[in-house]
Amino acid sequence: MRSKNLIFALLLGGALAAAALLLLKTGEPAELKSALVFPAPIAVPQFSLIDQSGNTVNADTFRGHWNLLFFGFTHCPDVCPTTLQTLSNAQRALVDAGADSVPRIVLVSVDPERDTAEVLGKYINYFGPDNLGLTGELEEIRKLTAALGIYFEKTETDDENYGVDHSAAVLVIDPDAKFSGLFSSPHIAANFVHDLPIVVTAK
């Protein structure tokens, strides 16, 4: 079963890279499949969190990069790992196709009680190098979620554990640290591969 999954992943990655290369060479079509791009991007508010290395970060951390921002948590059983793997697949396909700008994946934890910097680092690194994981005080996380329209709420379970309900959108943060668009769920790697070069070049 593991070998079949590996073969499938390799085939999927190859197909995505081929599609990305075709789009980058032809520039067609220029119509977005899934992304919503805002005519007036919204500045990311100032906040103070830490990354997976323990470094203090704020809104300026987003400057100079295209970022795919996702709010989730490491104990998430389904939506978070699936979404991050989708983003990783799309990221890899764009790299293989020689895209000029490949967005960085940024995971902001909505479960800072369990998601320490160390825990978050091990988790986000699984989905590829140079990704960013952010955690910290709940009040600082809410500064971001409130400004960017992200919902999350802790939910108790019968086994004295808990989950966190949260929005599943992937936000596009541009190199000026502005919220410039989003991808709504369900997330499909091919849609990111198709739309991101269009979003980036439209900036």
PEKAPE-V645352 format. One record per residue. N is the residue number from 1. PHI is phi in whole degrees, -180 to 180 (* if undefined). OMEGA is omega in whole degrees, -180 to 180 (NA if undefined). NEAR is the number of other C-alpha atoms within 8 Angstrom. Layout:
# PEKAPE-V645352
[[N/PHI/OMEGA/NEAR] [N/PHI/OMEGA/NEAR]]
This chain:
# PEKAPE-V645352
[[1/*/-180/4] [2/-64/180/5] [3/-67/178/6] [4/-66/178/7] [5/-64/179/8] [6/-65/179/8] [7/-62/179/8] [8/-61/-180/8] [9/-62/179/8] [10/-66/179/8] [11/-65/179/8] [12/-63/179/8] [13/-61/179/11] [14/-65/180/9] [15/-67/179/8] [16/-65/180/14] [17/-64/179/13] [18/-64/179/10] [19/-65/179/10] [20/-64/-180/13] [21/-62/179/11] [22/-63/-180/8] [23/-65/-179/11] [24/-67/-179/11] [25/-77/-175/6] [26/-92/-176/6] [27/74/-178/7] [28/-124/-10/6] [29/-81/-178/5] [30/-96/-179/6] [31/-88/-179/4] [32/-70/178/8] [33/-93/-171/7] [34/-136/-174/9] [35/-69/171/11] [36/-109/-179/7] [37/-108/-177/8] [38/-84/176/7] [39/-68/179/5] [40/-130/-179/5] [41/-57/-176/9] [42/-107/180/7] [43/-65/175/7] [44/-70/-179/11] [45/-69/176/8] [46/-70/180/7] [47/-153/178/11] [48/-137/179/9] [49/-131/174/13] [50/-123/177/13] [51/-93/-175/13] [52/-67/177/15] [53/-98/-180/8] [54/88/180/7] [55/-81/177/7] [56/-71/180/8] [57/-130/177/11] [58/-144/-176/9] [59/-60/-179/11] [60/-67/177/7] [61/-61/-179/7] [62/-80/-176/13] [63/-69/177/10] [64/85/-180/6] [65/-135/160/9] [66/-86/-176/14] [67/-130/171/14] [68/-107/-171/12] [69/-100/-179/12] [70/-131/178/12] [71/-103/-177/13] [72/-162/-180/13] [73/-157/-170/12] [74/-72/179/10] [75/-87/180/5] [76/-61/-174/11] [77/-82/-172/6] [78/-144/-172/6] [79/-60/-175/8] [80/-66/-180/11] [81/-64/179/9] [82/-66/180/8] [83/-66/-179/9] [84/-65/176/9] [85/-68/176/9] [86/-61/178/11] [87/-64/179/11] [88/-64/179/11] [89/-62/180/11] [90/-67/179/13] [91/-59/-179/11] [92/-64/180/10] [93/-64/179/15] [94/-67/177/14] [95/-63/-179/9] [96/-63/-180/8] [97/-85/178/11] [98/79/179/7] [99/-61/-179/10] [100/-67/-178/4] [101/-135/180/7] [102/-114/-177/9] [103/-60/176/9] [104/-86/176/11] [105/-87/179/12] [106/-125/176/12] [107/-106/174/12] [108/-103/-177/13] [109/-74/172/15] [110/-102/179/13] [111/-136/-175/9] [112/-65/179/11] [113/-61/-180/5] [114/-105/-175/6] [115/-88/172/13] [116/-72/178/11] [117/-59/-179/14] [118/-65/179/9] [119/-62/-178/11] [120/-65/-180/15] [121/-63/179/11] [122/-61/-177/8] [123/-71/-175/9] [124/-69/180/12] [125/-68/177/10] [126/-62/-176/7] [127/-95/175/10] [128/126/-179/8] [129/-77/174/6] [130/68/173/6] [131/-82/-175/11] [132/-126/174/11] [133/-117/-177/14] [134/-122/177/14] [135/-148/-180/17] [136/153/-178/11] [137/-70/-179/8] [138/-58/180/8] [139/-61/180/6] [140/-71/177/11] [141/-64/-180/15] [142/-67/174/8] [143/-60/180/11] [144/-72/-175/11] [145/-63/-180/10] [146/-65/-178/9] [147/-73/-175/9] [148/-103/175/8] [149/75/-180/6] [150/-102/178/10] [151/-99/167/9] [152/-155/-177/9] [153/-154/177/7] [154/-69/-179/8] [155/-127/179/8] [156/-77/176/8] [157/-122/-175/8] [158/-66/-176/5] [159/-92/179/4] [160/67/172/6] [161/-97/176/7] [162/-153/174/8] [163/-120/177/10] [164/-137/173/12] [165/-76/-178/9] [166/-157/176/11] [167/-64/-177/8] [168/-109/-179/10] [169/-68/172/9] [170/-106/-177/12] [171/-95/177/13] [172/-99/178/13] [173/-109/-174/15] [174/-84/-177/13] [175/-66/174/11] [176/-95/-179/8] [177/62/178/13] [178/-120/177/11] [179/-76/-170/13] [180/-109/179/14] [181/178/179/12] [182/-155/172/11] [183/-115/177/12] [184/-87/177/10] [185/-78/3/7] [186/-74/-176/4] [187/-97/-180/9] [188/-126/-175/7] [189/-56/-178/11] [190/-61/179/8] [191/-70/176/10] [192/-65/180/12] [193/-62/-179/15] [194/-72/-170/13] [195/-85/-174/12] [196/-60/177/8] [197/-61/178/11] [198/-69/-180/10] [199/-62/-178/9] [200/-65/-178/9] [201/-75/180/6] [202/-80/-177/5] [203/-69/NA/4]]
